[in-house]
Structures are given as structure tokens and as C-alpha cells.
Amino acid sequence: MSTATHYPRIKHRLVLLMAVATGLAVASNYYAQPLLQTLAQTFGVDARSAGMVVTVAQLSYAAGLLLIVPLGDRLERRGLIVGLYVACAGGLLISAFSSSFPMLLAGTWVTGLCSVSAQLLVPYAATLAAPHERGRVVGTVMSGLLLGILLARTISGLLAGAGGWHTVYWVASGLMLVVAALLYRGLPRHDGDRTLSYPRLIVSVLTLLRDEPVLRGRAVLGGLIFAGFSVFWTTLAFLLAGPDYGYGTSLIGLFGLIGAAGALAANLSGKLSDHGHGTLASWGGLAMLVVSWALLWAAPHSLWLLIVGVLLLDIAVQGVHINNQSVIYQLDAAARNRITSAYMTCYFIGGALGSSLGTAAYARAGWAGVVIAGAALALAALAWMAIGTRTRIAR
């Protein structure tokens, strides 16, 4: 069955379901961010140790991207995706029951590992879409993913304010089970290529990175921009809970609503890619990223500059990220899950390094250290794009 004939029949219900499901899966890794100060106090750890919750989530997600996502090219996708949603709900339950910090980290690891189901849905959407609208469809699903990342903070803050931090994980686990049932009913079956052995799948991910310069270039670019994104969002709770603002978890969570405007960039960037203007979107996003960090320097003293900086940061990162995906999905239709695995593994390794760098910078030099680290990563991404344009690795 061709993707052109398959997609129109299902787009009105399936793309929306995939967008919502993707958002909820990836949100599982971000509920902790506005709670870091609360978690530090609950378990008697310092700010840098509390930041390990975010780092563990991103490292486990990167492990799942490398070890689980390639299975989407081999196994029946619906069963694999639904099974991962159920397992992710189990990880959230471990976190909900946590009575010690190591137990919370264990639940976070299971959740992060299994929430890569979101990255099985994105290439699945690209497979079901007609070629001329693939950018728009991927952009729509990615809008759901972005809203999940950003609204997770808002929902987490509100739930924690109403019923404590344990409530966040109870509710999240229940939502994952509901989504698992909906996906089982709504997703079409899609058999993989069982002639591909698991070791060959994993090796082929690394081979793709070695042999596809465009994939390699976009993967490094993605890792750099997400590292900067994580530097900011991992440390924002400490700034807002500190003496400059003195906000509680509910107000801190509301900052996710500001960044949610970045979802608009996902659709816009996808449309620009469909019309051959993806490189322009990437350059514009990277320039906006540098400007956002200049504004965020004044964040401890100006709420309005903080808000504008958050807005520009999220729009920039998501715009570049969507263009990256639109480019790499043109490389090999039969290997989209492995291409996703290669790209997103680099992306979340960058995120994990950014989270660790952000908490270390904040502990050493406060908000000024955070901004210096984020701005350096933004400039590095801009330089990498310039190199890639000259050498055709970031077409």
C-alpha cells in the first residue's frame, strides 16, 4: 500500500491521536523540572543532585533511542508502541511510590527508557504521509511533542501545588494507560522486516551515522541546540524559586505556557521545509537562539525580558529541530526508525550534557553561569551550521 493512498484515509483522526500520544509520552520526562526544588527538600539533596533527575531521564531516553527505537524497523509497530506505553506507566508508578531518592531515579530511568515510544510515532507519521505533505504532518505530530514537553511543566506545577509531587506521577501513569488503549484501537498494524536481526539493526544505526554526512551533520546540530535548551529549563526552577522571584511550584509550572508558543514554529518550519525553504528556517532559528540568550542575561531583574527570552528560545529550538527531521527523513524511507534513532540519540545526549552543564554552571556562578553556557552552545550551533552549509552536510 502506498503512503499516498494510505494517509488521506486516516489523517483526520490518526494524526491528532499520534500528536496527543507523542506529547504525553515525552511529557513523562519533564514533569520533574518544576519540582526540582521541592524534590531537593523532600529527599535532603542539594540542587546539583536534584538536577540528576533530569539528567537520568535524558540519558535513559538516549539509551532507549539507541536500543529500542530501531526495533520499529523490525517488529510490528503497533504492538511495540502500545507495550512501551504500558511499561512507561509502570515507571511512573515507581516514581509515585518513591520513598528515597535512588528509587525516584530508578522510576525515572524506566520511564525515560520506555517513553521513546514517542520517537516511534514520529517516523510512523512520516511513513503514513504523502511525500508532498510529510513536513506538515511531521510538524503536526512534533507540535504535540513540543506541547507535551512544555505543558508537562505547567501541569506538574499545578498538580503538585494541589496534591503534592506524588500526585503528578499518579495522574501521569493513568494517562499513559488510557493512551495505550486508544493507540491499540486507533493505530493500524504495520509489520516490520523480520529478516533484520537485532544486532544488525543496532550496528546499522551507527553505520548510518558514519555513512550519511547529512544525518551526521544534523545530529550534531540537534545535540547542540537541545543542550542549550536543557541548560535553560533545568535551571529555571532554581532561579524562579530563589530570592529574585520566590515563586512556588504552581507559578513555576506556568512558565511552560510561555514556551508552548514554540509549537507554532513546528508547523511553520514544516511548511517551509515542504516548500524548499528549510535551510532558511534553520538559519533564522539559530540567529533567534543567540538573541534569546542575550535577553535572558537580564532574567533575574526583568520578568518581561525573561518571558520574551523563553518565547524566542523555544521557537528557535523547535524550528531548527523540525527542519532537521524534515531533512533526514528524505534520506532512506526504509530506515526511518534507525535514522530517528541515530538523530534523536545524539539529540538527547546533548540534552543530558546540557542539563548537567546547566546545574554545574548554576552551582558555580549562578544565573550568569547558566547564560554564558547557553550562549556558548548557541554560538557553537551557529558555527556548525556555517561549516555544514559549506561542506553540504546540513543541506
C-alpha positions as CSV (number, residue, x, y, z in Angstrom):
1,M,0.0,0.0,0.0
2,S,1.5,3.4,-0.9
3,T,1.8,6.1,1.6
4,A,-0.1,8.5,-0.7
5,T,-3.2,6.3,-0.7
6,H,-2.9,5.3,3.0
7,Y,-2.6,8.7,4.5
8,P,-5.7,10.6,3.4
9,R,-8.0,8.0,4.7
10,I,-6.7,8.3,8.3
11,K,-5.3,11.8,8.7
12,H,-8.2,13.4,10.4
13,R,-8.2,11.1,13.4
14,L,-4.8,9.3,13.4
15,V,-2.5,12.3,13.1
16,L,-4.3,14.0,16.0
17,L,-4.1,10.8,18.1
18,M,-0.4,10.4,17.3
19,A,0.2,14.1,18.2
20,V,-1.5,13.8,21.6
21,A,0.1,10.4,22.4
22,T,3.5,11.7,21.4
23,G,3.1,14.7,23.7
24,L,2.1,12.6,26.7
25,A,4.9,10.2,26.2
26,V,7.6,12.8,26.1
27,A,6.0,14.8,28.9
28,S,6.9,11.9,31.2
29,N,10.5,13.1,31.1
30,Y,9.7,16.7,32.1
31,Y,7.3,16.5,35.0
32,A,10.2,16.8,37.4
33,Q,11.7,20.0,36.1
34,P,9.4,22.5,38.1
35,L,9.6,20.2,41.1
36,L,13.4,20.1,41.5
37,Q,13.5,22.5,44.4
38,T,10.7,20.5,46.1
39,L,12.4,17.2,45.4
40,A,15.7,18.5,46.8
41,Q,14.0,19.5,50.0
42,T,12.0,16.2,50.3
43,F,15.0,13.9,49.8
44,G,17.6,16.1,51.5
45,V,19.8,16.6,48.5
46,D,21.4,19.7,47.0
47,A,20.4,21.5,43.8
48,R,23.0,19.7,41.7
49,S,22.0,16.3,42.9
50,A,18.3,17.1,42.3
51,G,19.2,18.0,38.7
52,M,20.2,14.4,38.3
53,V,16.5,13.5,37.9
54,V,16.5,15.4,34.6
55,T,19.9,14.1,33.5
56,V,18.9,10.5,34.2
57,A,15.7,11.0,32.3
58,Q,17.6,12.2,29.2
59,L,20.3,9.6,29.4
60,S,17.7,6.8,29.7
61,Y,15.8,8.3,26.8
62,A,19.0,8.3,24.8
63,A,19.6,4.7,25.6
64,G,16.0,3.8,24.5
65,L,16.6,5.7,21.3
66,L,19.6,3.6,20.5
67,L,18.4,0.3,21.8
68,I,14.6,0.3,21.3
69,V,13.6,2.6,18.5
70,P,15.5,0.6,15.8
71,L,13.1,-2.3,16.6
72,G,10.4,-0.3,14.8
73,D,12.0,-1.3,11.5
74,R,11.9,-5.0,12.5
75,L,8.8,-5.6,14.7
76,E,5.1,-4.9,14.3
77,R,4.9,-1.3,15.3
78,R,1.5,-1.1,17.0
79,G,2.3,-3.8,19.5
80,L,5.7,-2.4,20.2
81,I,4.4,1.1,20.7
82,V,1.5,0.0,23.0
83,G,3.8,-2.2,25.1
84,L,6.1,0.7,25.6
85,Y,3.3,3.0,26.8
86,V,2.3,0.4,29.4
87,A,5.9,0.0,30.6
88,C,6.2,3.7,30.8
89,A,3.1,3.9,33.1
90,G,4.9,1.3,35.3
91,G,8.0,3.5,35.6
92,L,5.8,6.5,36.6
93,L,4.2,4.3,39.3
94,I,7.7,3.5,40.7
95,S,8.3,7.3,40.9
96,A,4.9,7.8,42.5
97,F,5.7,5.3,45.3
98,S,9.3,6.6,45.8
99,S,10.3,6.9,49.4
100,S,14.0,7.5,48.6
101,F,16.0,9.5,46.0
102,P,17.5,6.3,44.4
103,M,14.0,4.9,44.0
104,L,12.9,8.1,42.3
105,L,15.9,7.8,39.9
106,A,15.1,4.2,39.2
107,G,11.5,5.1,38.2
108,T,12.8,8.0,36.1
109,W,15.2,5.6,34.3
110,V,12.4,3.1,33.4
111,T,10.1,6.0,32.3
112,G,12.8,7.6,30.2
113,L,13.7,4.3,28.5
114,C,10.2,3.4,27.6
115,S,8.9,6.9,26.6
116,V,10.9,6.6,23.4
117,S,7.6,5.3,22.0
118,A,7.1,9.0,21.0
119,Q,10.0,8.6,18.6
120,L,8.4,5.5,17.1
121,L,5.3,7.6,16.3
122,V,7.1,10.4,14.6
123,P,8.7,8.3,11.8
124,Y,5.4,6.3,11.6
125,A,3.6,9.5,10.8
126,A,6.2,10.3,8.2
127,T,5.6,6.8,6.6
128,L,1.9,7.3,6.5
129,A,2.1,10.8,5.0
130,A,2.1,11.5,1.3
131,P,5.5,12.9,0.3
132,H,4.2,16.4,-0.6
133,E,2.8,16.9,2.9
134,R,5.3,15.0,5.0
135,G,6.8,18.1,6.5
136,R,3.3,19.4,7.6
137,V,2.4,16.0,9.1
138,V,5.7,15.6,11.0
139,G,5.3,19.2,12.1
140,T,1.8,18.5,13.5
141,V,3.0,15.4,15.4
142,M,6.0,17.3,16.6
143,S,3.7,20.2,17.8
144,G,2.1,17.6,20.1
145,L,5.6,16.5,21.3
146,L,6.6,20.1,22.0
147,L,3.4,20.9,23.8
148,G,3.9,17.7,25.9
149,I,7.4,18.9,26.9
150,L,6.3,22.4,27.7
151,L,2.8,21.8,29.2
152,A,4.3,19.0,31.3
153,R,5.9,21.7,33.4
154,T,2.6,23.6,33.8
155,I,0.5,20.5,34.6
156,S,3.2,19.2,37.0
157,G,3.3,22.5,38.9
158,L,-0.4,22.8,39.2
159,L,-0.9,19.2,40.3
160,A,2.0,19.4,42.8
161,G,0.5,22.6,44.2
162,A,-2.9,20.9,44.7
163,G,-1.9,17.5,45.9
164,G,1.9,17.2,46.3
165,W,4.5,16.0,44.0
166,H,3.4,12.3,44.2
167,T,0.1,13.3,42.6
168,V,1.9,14.3,39.4
169,Y,3.2,10.8,38.9
170,W,-0.1,9.1,39.8
171,V,-2.0,11.1,37.2
172,A,0.7,10.7,34.6
173,S,0.7,7.0,34.9
174,G,-3.1,6.8,34.5
175,L,-3.0,9.0,31.4
176,M,-0.3,6.7,29.8
177,L,-2.6,3.6,30.3
178,V,-5.5,5.5,28.7
179,V,-3.4,6.4,25.7
180,A,-2.1,2.9,25.4
181,A,-5.7,1.7,25.0
182,L,-6.5,4.4,22.4
183,L,-3.4,3.6,20.4
184,Y,-4.3,-0.1,20.4
185,R,-7.7,0.7,18.9
186,G,-6.6,3.5,16.6
187,L,-3.2,2.6,15.1
188,P,-3.1,0.4,12.0
189,R,-0.9,-2.7,12.1
190,H,2.4,-2.3,10.4
191,D,4.7,-5.3,10.1
192,G,8.5,-4.7,10.0
193,D,11.3,-6.6,8.3
194,R,12.0,-9.6,10.4
195,T,15.0,-10.5,8.3
196,L,16.9,-7.8,10.1
197,S,18.5,-9.2,13.2
198,Y,18.7,-7.1,16.4
199,P,22.5,-6.8,16.3
200,R,22.4,-5.8,12.7
201,L,19.8,-3.1,13.5
202,I,21.9,-1.6,16.2
203,V,25.1,-1.7,14.1
204,S,23.2,-0.2,11.1
205,V,22.3,2.9,13.3
206,L,26.0,3.5,13.8
207,T,26.7,2.8,10.2
208,L,24.1,5.4,9.1
209,L,25.8,8.0,11.2
210,R,29.2,7.0,9.7
211,D,28.0,6.9,6.0
212,E,25.4,9.7,5.9
213,P,27.1,13.1,6.3
214,V,23.8,14.9,6.2
215,L,22.4,12.8,9.1
216,R,25.7,13.3,11.0
217,G,25.7,17.0,10.5
218,R,22.0,17.4,11.5
219,A,22.5,15.1,14.5
220,V,25.4,17.3,15.9
221,L,23.3,20.4,15.3
222,G,20.4,18.9,17.1
223,G,22.5,17.9,20.0
224,L,23.9,21.4,20.4
225,I,20.6,23.2,20.3
226,F,18.9,20.8,22.7
227,A,21.9,21.1,25.1
228,G,21.2,24.8,25.3
229,F,17.5,24.2,25.7
230,S,18.2,21.9,28.6
231,V,20.7,24.3,30.2
232,F,17.9,26.8,30.5
233,W,14.9,24.6,31.5
234,T,16.8,22.5,34.0
235,T,17.9,25.6,36.0
236,L,14.9,27.8,35.6
237,A,13.2,26.4,38.6
238,F,16.1,27.4,40.8
239,L,16.0,30.9,39.5
240,L,12.3,31.3,40.0
241,A,12.2,29.6,43.4
242,G,15.2,31.7,44.6
243,P,15.3,35.2,46.1
244,D,14.9,37.1,42.8
245,Y,11.3,35.8,42.4
246,G,10.4,33.5,45.3
247,Y,7.7,31.6,43.2
248,G,6.1,28.3,44.2
249,T,5.7,25.2,42.1
250,S,2.4,26.3,40.6
251,L,3.8,29.6,39.3
252,I,7.0,28.0,38.1
253,G,5.0,25.4,36.1
254,L,3.1,28.2,34.4
255,F,6.2,29.2,32.5
256,G,5.7,26.2,30.3
257,L,2.7,28.0,28.8
258,I,5.0,30.7,27.6
259,G,7.2,28.3,25.8
260,A,4.2,26.5,24.3
261,A,4.2,29.1,21.6
262,G,7.1,27.3,20.2
263,A,4.6,24.7,18.9
264,L,3.6,27.3,16.3
265,A,7.2,27.1,15.0
266,A,6.9,23.4,14.5
267,N,4.1,23.7,11.9
268,L,5.6,26.8,10.3
269,S,9.0,25.2,9.9
270,G,7.4,22.0,8.5
271,K,5.6,24.1,5.9
272,L,8.8,26.0,5.0
273,S,10.6,22.7,4.5
274,D,7.8,21.4,2.2
275,H,8.3,24.5,0.1
276,G,12.1,24.2,-0.1
277,H,12.9,26.9,2.5
278,G,14.1,24.6,5.3
279,T,17.7,25.9,5.3
280,L,16.4,29.5,5.7
281,A,14.3,28.4,8.7
282,S,17.3,26.8,10.3
283,W,19.4,30.0,9.9
284,G,16.6,32.1,11.2
285,G,16.1,29.8,14.2
286,L,19.8,29.8,15.1
287,A,20.0,33.6,14.9
288,M,16.9,33.8,17.2
289,L,18.6,31.4,19.6
290,V,21.6,33.7,20.1
291,V,19.3,36.7,20.6
292,S,17.2,34.8,23.2
293,W,20.3,34.2,25.4
294,A,21.2,37.9,25.2
295,L,17.8,38.7,26.6
296,L,18.0,36.0,29.3
297,W,21.0,37.6,30.8
298,A,18.7,40.1,32.4
299,A,16.2,37.4,33.6
300,P,16.9,37.9,37.4
301,H,16.0,41.6,37.1
302,S,13.3,41.7,34.4
303,L,10.3,39.4,34.2
304,W,9.4,40.7,30.8
305,L,12.8,40.0,29.3
306,L,12.6,36.5,30.8
307,I,9.3,35.9,29.2
308,V,10.4,37.2,25.8
309,G,13.7,35.2,26.1
310,V,11.8,32.0,26.9
311,L,9.5,32.5,23.9
312,L,12.4,33.1,21.4
313,L,14.4,30.2,22.8
314,D,11.6,27.7,22.4
315,I,10.5,28.9,18.9
316,A,14.2,28.8,17.8
317,V,15.0,25.3,19.1
318,Q,11.8,23.7,17.7
319,G,12.1,25.4,14.3
320,V,15.6,24.1,13.8
321,H,14.6,20.7,15.2
322,I,11.7,20.2,12.8
323,N,13.8,21.3,9.8
324,N,16.4,18.8,10.9
325,Q,13.9,16.0,10.9
326,S,12.3,17.0,7.5
327,V,15.8,16.8,6.0
328,I,16.9,13.4,7.5
329,Y,13.6,11.7,6.6
330,Q,14.4,12.2,2.9
331,L,17.5,10.0,3.2
332,D,16.1,6.5,3.3
333,A,12.4,5.7,3.7
334,A,13.1,2.0,4.6
335,A,15.3,3.1,7.6
336,R,13.3,5.9,9.1
337,N,13.2,4.4,12.6
338,R,17.0,3.8,12.6
339,I,17.5,7.3,11.2
340,T,15.3,8.6,14.0
341,S,17.3,6.5,16.5
342,A,20.7,7.9,15.3
343,Y,19.5,11.6,15.3
344,M,17.5,11.5,18.5
345,T,20.2,9.6,20.4
346,C,22.6,12.5,19.6
347,Y,19.8,15.0,20.4
348,F,19.2,13.6,23.9
349,I,22.9,13.0,24.7
350,G,23.2,16.7,24.0
351,G,20.2,17.3,26.3
352,A,21.7,15.2,29.1
353,L,25.0,17.0,28.8
354,G,23.2,20.4,28.8
355,S,21.3,19.5,32.0
356,S,24.5,18.5,33.8
357,L,26.3,21.6,32.5
358,G,23.4,23.9,33.5
359,T,23.2,22.7,37.1
360,A,27.0,22.8,37.4
361,A,27.1,26.3,36.0
362,Y,24.3,27.5,38.3
363,A,26.0,26.0,41.3
364,R,29.3,27.6,40.4
365,A,28.3,31.0,39.0
366,G,24.5,31.4,39.5
367,W,22.3,32.6,36.6
368,A,25.3,34.4,34.9
369,G,27.0,31.0,34.5
370,V,23.8,29.5,33.0
371,V,23.6,32.2,30.4
372,I,27.3,32.0,29.5
373,A,26.9,28.2,29.0
374,G,23.7,28.5,26.9
375,A,25.1,31.4,24.8
376,A,28.3,29.4,24.1
377,L,26.2,26.4,22.9
378,A,24.1,28.7,20.7
379,L,27.2,30.2,19.0
380,A,28.6,26.7,18.6
381,A,25.4,25.6,16.8
382,L,25.6,28.7,14.5
383,A,29.2,27.9,13.7
384,W,28.4,24.2,13.0
385,M,25.6,25.2,10.6
386,A,28.0,27.5,8.8
387,I,30.5,24.7,8.4
388,G,27.8,22.3,7.3
389,T,26.5,24.7,4.7
390,R,30.0,24.9,3.1
391,T,30.6,21.2,3.2
392,R,27.0,20.2,2.3
393,I,26.4,18.2,5.5
394,A,23.5,20.3,6.5
395,R,21.7,20.7,3.3
